[in-house]
Amino acid sequence: MKPSINDITTDLNNPPSFDAIAKSRPSKDYSYPAQFSTKQRRYYVDLDGLNSDKAPSEVLPITVDLARMQERWQIIDVDPEQGRFEAVAITRLMRFRDDIVVEVRATENGSRIEMRSKSRLGKGDLGANAQRITDFLSALAARLAG
């Protein structure tokens, strides 16, 4: 059974923030709901960001290229200075829009990629956002290793 949450992040302590998308939809609250973190920890225990030994300036273009290859994703904004991009995914069946943000953060040993995916509608997403994150980061890990 999936929890009734619709906003999933790989970093519960410092969730990637929506900037461009939030500015385009000023009447919507894009802060990560604190009450979701307990449910997310319980139901998505394996969900985590991705580490790379490459510098953020190397990782971001690879990440953006992979995002452009995703079916039904539209890149909304790329900010190389902040090491991030935002996108919208359109679901296949009902054509719902889900918002995505990926941040490539500098670490001592390279980079850490954190991701957040949020449904615009509903209270639950039947696990779609967590699956999107898992699939994307798995594909990214393969690209970064190759």
C-alpha positions in Angstrom: 0.0 0.0 0.0 1.3 3.4 -0.9 1.0 6.4 1.4 -1.3 9.3 0.6 1.4 11.8 -0.3 2.1 13.4 -3.6 5.5 15.1 -3.1 8.6 13.0 -2.9 12.2 14.0 -2.4 15.6 12.3 -2.0 16.6 14.8 0.7 14.1 15.2 3.5 16.4 17.6 5.4 16.9 20.0 2.5 14.5 19.2 -0.3 15.3 20.7 -3.7 13.1 23.8 -4.1 10.9 24.7 -7.0 11.9 28.2 -8.2 10.9 28.7 -11.9 7.8 26.6 -11.6 6.7 28.2 -8.4 7.1 31.7 -10.0 4.9 30.6 -12.9 2.2 29.4 -10.4 2.3 32.0 -7.6 -1.0 30.9 -6.1 0.4 27.4 -5.3 2.5 26.4 -2.3 5.6 24.6 -3.4 7.2 24.1 0.0 7.8 20.5 1.0 5.0 19.4 3.4 6.8 18.5 6.7 4.1 15.9 7.6 5.1 13.9 4.5 8.6 13.1 5.7 7.4 10.5 8.3 5.4 8.7 5.7 8.1 8.9 3.1 10.7 7.5 5.5 8.4 4.6 6.3 7.3 3.7 2.8 10.2 4.7 0.6 13.2 3.6 2.8 15.5 3.0 -0.2 14.9 6.3 -1.9 18.1 8.3 -1.8 20.1 10.8 -3.8 23.0 9.8 -6.0 26.7 10.4 -5.5 29.2 11.0 -8.3 33.0 11.5 -8.3 32.5 14.0 -11.1 32.3 17.8 -10.6 28.8 19.4 -10.7 29.8 21.2 -13.9 30.3 17.8 -15.5 27.2 16.1 -14.0 24.6 18.8 -14.7 24.8 18.6 -18.6 24.6 14.8 -18.4 21.6 15.1 -16.1 19.8 17.6 -18.4 20.5 15.6 -21.5 19.0 12.5 -19.8 15.9 14.6 -18.7 15.5 15.7 -22.3 15.3 12.1 -23.4 12.5 11.3 -21.0 9.2 10.7 -22.7 6.6 13.3 -21.7 9.0 15.6 -19.8 9.3 19.3 -20.7 12.4 21.2 -19.4 11.1 24.4 -17.9 14.4 26.0 -16.6 18.1 25.1 -16.5 20.3 27.1 -14.1 23.9 26.1 -14.5 25.1 28.6 -11.9 22.9 26.9 -9.3 23.5 23.4 -10.7 19.8 22.7 -11.2 16.9 22.2 -13.6 13.2 22.0 -13.4 10.8 20.1 -15.6 7.2 19.0 -15.9 6.2 15.4 -16.6 2.8 14.8 -18.2 1.3 11.5 -17.2 0.3 9.0 -19.9 -3.2 8.2 -19.0 -4.9 11.2 -17.5 -2.3 13.8 -18.8 -1.8 15.1 -15.2 1.2 17.4 -14.7 3.9 16.5 -12.2 6.7 19.0 -11.3 10.3 17.9 -11.1 13.4 19.6 -9.8 17.0 18.1 -9.8 19.9 19.7 -8.0 23.5 18.8 -8.5 25.3 19.7 -5.3 29.0 20.0 -4.8 30.6 17.6 -2.3 34.2 17.1 -1.1 34.5 14.1 -3.5 32.5 15.4 -6.5 28.7 15.7 -6.6 25.5 14.6 -5.0 22.3 14.6 -7.1 19.1 15.3 -5.2 15.7 15.1 -6.8 12.1 16.0 -6.0 8.9 15.1 -7.9 5.5 16.5 -7.0 2.0 15.9 -8.4 0.0 19.1 -8.9 -3.3 17.4 -8.2 -4.6 14.9 -5.6 -3.5 13.9 -2.2 -1.7 10.7 -3.2 0.2 9.6 -6.3 0.1 5.8 -6.0 3.9 5.8 -5.9 4.4 7.5 -9.3 6.7 10.2 -8.0 8.9 7.8 -6.1 9.1 5.5 -9.1 10.0 8.5 -11.4 12.9 9.4 -9.1 14.1 5.8 -8.8 14.0 5.3 -12.6 15.7 8.6 -13.4 18.5 8.2 -10.9 19.1 4.6 -11.9 19.4 5.7 -15.5 21.7 8.6 -14.5 23.9 6.3 -12.4 24.4 4.1 -15.5 25.3 7.2 -17.6 27.7 8.5 -15.1 29.4 5.2 -14.7 29.8 4.7 -18.5 
